[in-house]
């Protein structure tokens, strides 16, 4: 794979380049790309027989208009045992996030970071104030809902987001705790629970809060289909809320916002529920085995995850962009380096759960890139990366010191530094190597105390849910008068006070149920039928 492929990562502000872009740049034939540990797809679904069926219908699929979104939504709801009036389907979860922002978020939105980038970037692009609640590395990136609630009230934030499991770390919140948090936030304009990866969780038999969301006036649950079904390219997802909220979003969506591929997949699903349930079960088993193998690498920290990915911290001395580039160019393995995620750094990778044959290739590549011929110290070899720096230090400084306070505070802090805006991140290539290896052009991060690698059990035939203690209750909402919003209403078309664009933050320029059918239901996912 040519070295210029890695240059594609320089132009992606908050995401990795697409597989199509990588294939074009490398000149490889379709299907001959790298082993993909970057895109969080289900590798076991659809089945080969389902792909053959889709291929046989390809001409009709791409020739004719799809049915209306109402028709496709009704079929999905009959499978998931959800009332259609409480559901809105979108052209991927990103489309729904966009409409949630435009229709339901007024002044401000709170979100823990690191997380999925659209939850920070989308509202900032429309001038909202985004209050970022930092998840602490020392605490394993776990979200404390009680402290998060206090943060929301102290900021006067009107809309609140929780991702469960969270992307990129896979952190999980139990259903009882989330329901208590939703009730504690009953005086907020909006509470969004993003369950895009929840179907891969096995911590509880019925982890979803979709049923509870439909009964509450200000709660929206976001669900993904592309991730769960292994079909990111089809672009389909859905939200669940009470009929009023779901109807507001549904009324704004174009009549044919769902494509014909999405329609054909949804109408195929009725006959493939058992295969889908087995695919989720296999991903959960692979997650345990993959975590165990990665945990055996010296100096590599693996965080517990309930998603179909693992969040890992590289050993001291290893820089993520160089590791990413060498894995791609030398071992044809694509990994997600997380230095451009707000609240993360280049010391972290997100690795998608894949079959064991692929995991062995990943582990072998990491051993060679991180340790060379020896396994005594986690020192990378000579850097052959792009020299790309995410500017994470500047982003973290913004988040901790000027969270939600706008460009005036940033300008004041950088006055006298020679340029307005965020201070530039240190240029790569100024660090020096440590240990026994040689490092040229690779900046070394300062050692930060953090949790020790979590021991994982070995592979087991069938992972069983582990009983968990009851979560601590979330404080009930205080009287509204005790938490007055810090800002008055914003005139239409004027950015909220303190609102930043995504580029500024990143330091750059630029209720009746449907009869059961045997398909896994929306609350239990993969445990019914």
QUIFEN-V162855 format. One record per residue. N is the residue number from 1. RES is the residue in three letters. SS is DSSP state (H for helix, E for strand, - for the rest). PSI is psi as a letter, one per 40 degrees, with the letter a starting at -180 (999 if undefined). BURIAL is I if it has 24 or more other C-alpha atoms within 12 Angstrom, else O. Layout:
BEGIN
n={N;N}
res={RES;RES}
ss={SS;SS}
psi={PSI;PSI}
burial={BURIAL;BURIAL}
END
This chain:
BEGIN
n={1;2;3;4;5;6;7;8;9;10;11;12;13;14;15;16;17;18;19;20;21;22;23;24;25;26;27;28;29;30;31;32;33;34;35;36;37;38;39;40;41;42;43;44;45;46;47;48;49;50;51;52;53;54;55;56;57;58;59;60;61;62;63;64;65;66;67;68;69;70;71;72;73;74;75;76;77;78;79;80;81;82;83;84;85;86;87;88;89;90;91;92;93;94;95;96;97;98;99;100;101;102;103;104;105;106;107;108;109;110;111;112;113;114;115;116;117;118;119;120;121;122;123;124;125;126;127;128;129;130;131;132;133;134;135;136;137;138;139;140;141;142;143;144;145;146;147;148;149;150;151;152;153;154;155;156;157;158;159;160;161;162;163;164;165;166;167;168;169;170;171;172;173;174;175;176;177;178;179;180;181;182;183;184;185;186;187;188;189;190;191;192;193;194;195;196;197;198;199;200;201;202;203;204;205;206;207;208;209;210;211;212;213;214;215;216;217;218;219;220;221;222;223;224;225;226;227;228;229;230;231;232;233;234;235;236;237;238;239;240;241;242;243;244;245;246;247;248;249;250;251;252;253;254;255;256;257;258;259;260;261;262;263;264;265;266;267;268;269;270;271;272;273;274;275;276;277;278;279;280;281;282;283;284;285;286;287;288;289;290;291;292;293;294;295;296;297;298;299;300;301;302;303;304;305;306;307;308;309;310;311;312;313;314;315;316;317;318;319;320;321;322;323;324;325;326;327;328;329;330;331;332;333;334;335;336;337;338;339;340;341;342;343;344;345;346;347;348;349;350;351;352;353;354;355;356;357;358;359;360;361;362;363;364;365;366;367;368;369;370;371;372;373;374;375;376;377;378;379;380;381;382;383;384;385;386;387;388;389;390;391;392;393;394;395;396;397;398;399;400;401;402;403;404;405;406;407;408;409;410;411;412;413;414;415;416;417;418;419;420;421;422;423;424;425;426;427;428;429;430;431;432;433;434;435;436;437;438;439;440;441;442;443;444;445;446;447;448;449;450;451;452;453;454;455;456;457;458;459;460;461;462;463;464;465;466;467;468;469;470;471;472;473;474;475;476;477;478;479;480;481;482;483;484;485;486;487;488;489;490;491;492;493;494;495;496;497;498;499;500;501;502;503;504;505;506;507;508;509;510;511;512;513;514;515;516;517;518;519;520;521;522;523;524;525;526;527;528;529}
res={UNK;UNK;UNK;UNK;UNK;UNK;UNK;UNK;UNK;UNK;UNK;UNK;UNK;UNK;UNK;UNK;UNK;UNK;UNK;UNK;UNK;UNK;UNK;UNK;UNK;UNK;UNK;UNK;UNK;UNK;UNK;UNK;UNK;UNK;UNK;UNK;UNK;UNK;UNK;UNK;UNK;UNK;UNK;UNK;UNK;UNK;UNK;UNK;UNK;UNK;UNK;UNK;UNK;UNK;UNK;UNK;UNK;UNK;UNK;UNK;UNK;UNK;UNK;UNK;UNK;UNK;UNK;UNK;UNK;UNK;UNK;UNK;UNK;UNK;UNK;UNK;UNK;UNK;UNK;UNK;UNK;UNK;UNK;UNK;UNK;UNK;UNK;UNK;UNK;UNK;UNK;UNK;UNK;UNK;UNK;UNK;UNK;UNK;UNK;UNK;UNK;UNK;UNK;UNK;UNK;UNK;UNK;UNK;UNK;UNK;UNK;UNK;UNK;UNK;UNK;UNK;UNK;UNK;UNK;UNK;UNK;UNK;UNK;UNK;UNK;UNK;UNK;UNK;UNK;UNK;UNK;UNK;UNK;UNK;UNK;UNK;UNK;UNK;UNK;UNK;UNK;UNK;UNK;UNK;UNK;UNK;UNK;UNK;UNK;UNK;UNK;UNK;UNK;UNK;UNK;UNK;UNK;UNK;UNK;UNK;UNK;UNK;UNK;UNK;UNK;UNK;UNK;UNK;UNK;UNK;UNK;UNK;UNK;UNK;UNK;UNK;UNK;UNK;UNK;UNK;UNK;UNK;UNK;UNK;UNK;UNK;UNK;UNK;UNK;UNK;UNK;UNK;UNK;UNK;UNK;UNK;UNK;UNK;UNK;UNK;UNK;UNK;UNK;UNK;UNK;UNK;UNK;UNK;UNK;UNK;UNK;UNK;UNK;UNK;UNK;UNK;UNK;UNK;UNK;UNK;UNK;UNK;UNK;UNK;UNK;UNK;UNK;UNK;UNK;UNK;UNK;UNK;UNK;UNK;UNK;UNK;UNK;UNK;UNK;UNK;UNK;UNK;UNK;UNK;UNK;UNK;UNK;UNK;UNK;UNK;UNK;UNK;UNK;UNK;UNK;UNK;UNK;UNK;UNK;UNK;UNK;UNK;UNK;UNK;UNK;UNK;UNK;UNK;UNK;UNK;UNK;UNK;UNK;UNK;UNK;UNK;UNK;UNK;UNK;UNK;UNK;UNK;UNK;UNK;UNK;UNK;UNK;UNK;UNK;UNK;UNK;UNK;UNK;UNK;UNK;UNK;UNK;UNK;UNK;UNK;UNK;UNK;UNK;UNK;UNK;UNK;UNK;UNK;UNK;UNK;UNK;UNK;UNK;UNK;UNK;UNK;UNK;UNK;UNK;UNK;UNK;UNK;UNK;UNK;UNK;UNK;UNK;UNK;UNK;UNK;UNK;UNK;UNK;UNK;UNK;UNK;UNK;UNK;UNK;UNK;UNK;UNK;UNK;UNK;UNK;UNK;UNK;UNK;UNK;UNK;UNK;UNK;UNK;UNK;UNK;UNK;UNK;UNK;UNK;UNK;UNK;UNK;UNK;UNK;UNK;UNK;UNK;UNK;UNK;UNK;UNK;UNK;UNK;UNK;UNK;UNK;UNK;UNK;UNK;UNK;UNK;UNK;UNK;UNK;UNK;UNK;UNK;UNK;UNK;UNK;UNK;UNK;UNK;UNK;UNK;UNK;UNK;UNK;UNK;UNK;UNK;UNK;UNK;UNK;UNK;UNK;UNK;UNK;UNK;UNK;UNK;UNK;UNK;UNK;UNK;UNK;UNK;UNK;UNK;UNK;UNK;UNK;UNK;UNK;UNK;UNK;UNK;UNK;UNK;UNK;UNK;UNK;UNK;UNK;UNK;UNK;UNK;UNK;UNK;UNK;UNK;UNK;UNK;UNK;UNK;UNK;UNK;UNK;UNK;UNK;UNK;UNK;UNK;UNK;UNK;UNK;UNK;UNK;UNK;UNK;UNK;UNK;UNK;UNK;UNK;UNK;UNK;UNK;UNK;UNK;UNK;UNK;UNK;UNK;UNK;UNK;UNK;UNK;UNK;UNK;UNK;UNK;UNK;UNK;UNK;UNK;UNK;UNK;UNK;UNK;UNK;UNK;UNK;UNK;UNK;UNK;UNK;UNK;UNK;UNK;UNK;UNK;UNK;UNK;UNK;UNK;UNK;UNK;UNK;UNK;UNK;UNK;UNK;UNK;UNK;UNK;UNK;UNK;UNK;UNK;UNK;UNK;UNK;UNK;UNK;UNK;UNK;UNK;UNK}
ss={-;-;H;H;H;H;H;H;H;H;H;-;-;-;-;-;-;-;H;H;H;H;H;H;H;H;-;-;-;-;-;-;-;-;E;E;E;-;-;-;-;-;-;-;-;-;-;H;H;H;H;H;H;H;H;H;-;H;H;H;H;H;H;-;-;-;-;-;H;H;H;H;H;H;H;H;H;H;H;H;-;-;-;H;H;H;E;E;E;E;-;-;H;H;H;H;H;H;H;H;H;H;H;H;-;-;-;E;E;E;E;E;E;-;-;-;-;H;H;H;H;H;H;H;H;-;-;-;E;E;E;E;E;E;-;-;H;H;H;-;-;-;-;-;H;H;H;H;H;H;H;H;H;H;H;-;-;-;E;E;E;E;E;-;-;-;-;-;-;-;-;-;-;-;H;H;H;H;H;H;H;H;H;H;-;-;-;-;-;E;E;E;E;E;-;-;-;H;H;H;-;-;-;-;-;-;-;-;-;H;H;H;H;-;-;-;-;-;E;E;E;E;E;E;-;H;H;H;H;-;-;H;H;H;-;-;E;E;E;E;E;-;H;H;H;H;H;H;H;H;H;H;-;-;-;-;-;-;-;H;H;H;H;H;H;H;H;H;H;H;H;-;H;H;H;H;H;H;H;H;H;H;H;H;H;H;H;H;H;H;H;H;H;H;H;-;-;-;-;-;E;E;-;-;-;-;-;-;E;E;E;E;E;-;-;-;-;-;-;H;H;H;H;H;H;H;H;H;H;H;H;-;E;E;E;E;E;-;-;-;-;-;-;-;-;-;-;E;E;E;E;E;-;-;-;H;H;H;H;H;H;H;H;H;H;H;H;H;H;H;H;-;-;-;-;-;-;-;-;-;-;-;-;-;-;-;-;-;-;-;-;H;H;H;H;H;H;H;H;H;H;-;-;-;-;-;H;H;H;H;H;H;H;H;-;-;-;-;-;-;-;-;-;-;-;-;-;-;-;-;-;-;-;-;-;-;-;-;-;-;-;-;-;-;-;-;-;-;-;-;-;-;-;-;-;-;-;-;-;-;-;-;-;-;-;-;-;-;-;-;-;-;-;-;-;-;-;-;-;H;H;H;H;-;-;-;-;-;-;-;-;-;-;-;-;-;-;-;-;-;-;H;H;H;H;-;-;-;-;-;-;-;-;-;-;-;-;-;-;-;-;-;-;-;-;-;-;-;-}
psi={h;i;d;e;d;e;e;d;d;d;e;h;d;e;i;i;i;i;d;d;d;d;d;d;d;e;e;i;i;h;e;e;a;i;h;h;e;d;h;g;i;h;e;e;h;i;i;d;d;d;d;d;d;d;d;d;e;d;d;d;d;e;d;i;i;i;i;i;d;d;d;d;d;d;d;d;d;d;d;e;f;i;h;d;e;e;i;h;i;i;g;i;d;d;d;d;d;d;d;d;d;d;d;e;h;c;d;i;h;i;h;i;i;i;a;h;d;d;d;d;d;d;d;d;d;e;e;i;h;h;h;h;h;h;h;h;d;d;e;f;f;i;h;h;d;d;d;d;d;d;d;d;d;d;e;f;i;d;i;h;h;h;h;h;i;i;h;e;e;e;i;i;h;i;d;d;d;d;d;d;d;d;d;d;f;d;e;i;d;h;h;h;h;h;f;d;e;d;e;e;i;e;d;i;d;g;e;i;f;d;d;d;d;e;e;i;e;f;h;h;h;h;i;i;d;d;d;d;e;f;g;d;d;d;g;i;i;i;i;h;i;i;d;d;d;d;d;d;d;d;d;e;i;i;d;f;e;h;i;d;d;d;d;d;d;d;e;d;d;d;e;f;d;d;d;d;d;d;d;d;d;d;d;d;d;d;d;d;d;d;d;d;d;d;d;e;h;h;e;h;h;h;i;h;i;e;a;f;i;h;h;i;h;i;i;h;e;h;h;d;d;d;d;d;d;d;d;d;d;d;e;f;h;h;i;h;h;f;d;e;h;h;e;a;i;e;e;i;i;h;h;i;h;i;i;d;d;d;d;d;d;d;d;d;d;d;d;d;d;d;e;b;d;i;f;d;i;g;h;i;a;h;h;f;a;e;e;h;h;e;f;d;d;d;d;d;d;d;d;d;d;f;h;e;e;i;d;d;d;d;d;d;d;e;h;e;e;e;i;i;a;i;i;i;i;i;h;i;e;e;i;i;i;i;a;e;i;h;h;h;e;h;h;h;i;i;h;h;h;i;i;i;h;h;h;i;i;i;i;i;d;h;h;i;h;h;h;i;i;h;i;i;i;h;h;i;h;i;i;d;d;e;g;i;h;e;i;i;i;h;i;h;e;h;i;i;h;e;h;i;i;d;d;d;d;e;f;a;c;999;e;h;i;i;i;i;e;e;i;h;i;d;d;d;h;e;e;i;999}
burial={I;O;O;O;I;I;I;I;I;I;O;I;I;I;I;I;I;I;I;O;O;I;I;O;O;I;O;O;O;O;O;O;I;I;I;I;I;I;I;I;I;I;I;I;I;I;I;O;O;I;O;O;O;I;O;O;O;O;O;O;O;O;O;O;O;I;I;O;I;I;I;I;I;I;I;I;I;I;I;I;I;I;I;I;I;I;I;I;I;I;I;I;I;I;I;I;I;I;I;I;I;I;I;I;I;I;I;I;I;I;I;I;I;I;I;I;I;I;I;I;I;I;I;I;I;I;I;I;I;I;I;I;I;I;I;O;I;O;O;I;I;I;I;I;I;I;O;I;I;I;I;I;I;O;I;I;I;I;I;I;I;I;I;I;I;I;I;I;I;I;I;I;I;I;I;I;I;I;I;I;I;I;I;I;I;I;I;I;I;I;I;I;I;I;I;I;I;I;I;I;I;I;I;I;I;I;I;I;I;I;I;I;I;I;I;I;I;I;I;I;I;I;I;I;I;I;I;I;I;I;I;I;O;I;I;I;I;I;I;I;I;I;I;I;I;I;I;I;I;I;O;O;I;O;O;I;I;I;I;I;I;I;I;I;I;I;I;I;I;I;O;I;I;I;I;I;I;I;I;I;I;I;I;I;I;I;I;I;I;I;I;I;I;I;I;I;I;I;I;I;I;I;I;I;I;I;I;I;I;I;I;I;I;I;I;I;I;I;I;I;I;I;I;I;I;I;I;I;I;I;I;I;I;I;I;I;I;I;I;I;I;I;I;I;I;I;I;I;I;I;I;I;I;I;I;I;O;I;I;I;I;I;I;I;I;I;I;I;I;I;I;O;O;O;O;O;I;I;I;I;I;I;I;I;I;I;I;I;I;I;I;I;I;I;I;I;I;I;I;O;O;I;I;I;I;I;I;O;O;I;O;O;O;O;O;O;O;O;O;O;I;I;I;I;O;O;O;I;O;O;O;O;I;O;O;O;I;O;I;I;I;I;I;I;I;O;O;O;O;O;O;O;I;I;O;O;O;O;O;O;O;O;O;O;O;O;O;O;O;O;O;O;O;I;O;O;I;O;O;O;O;O;O;O;O;I;O;O;O;O;O;O;O;O;I;I;I;I;I;I;I;I;I;I;I;I;I;I;O;O;I;O;O;O;O;O;I;I;I;I;I;I;I;I;I;I;I;O;O}
END
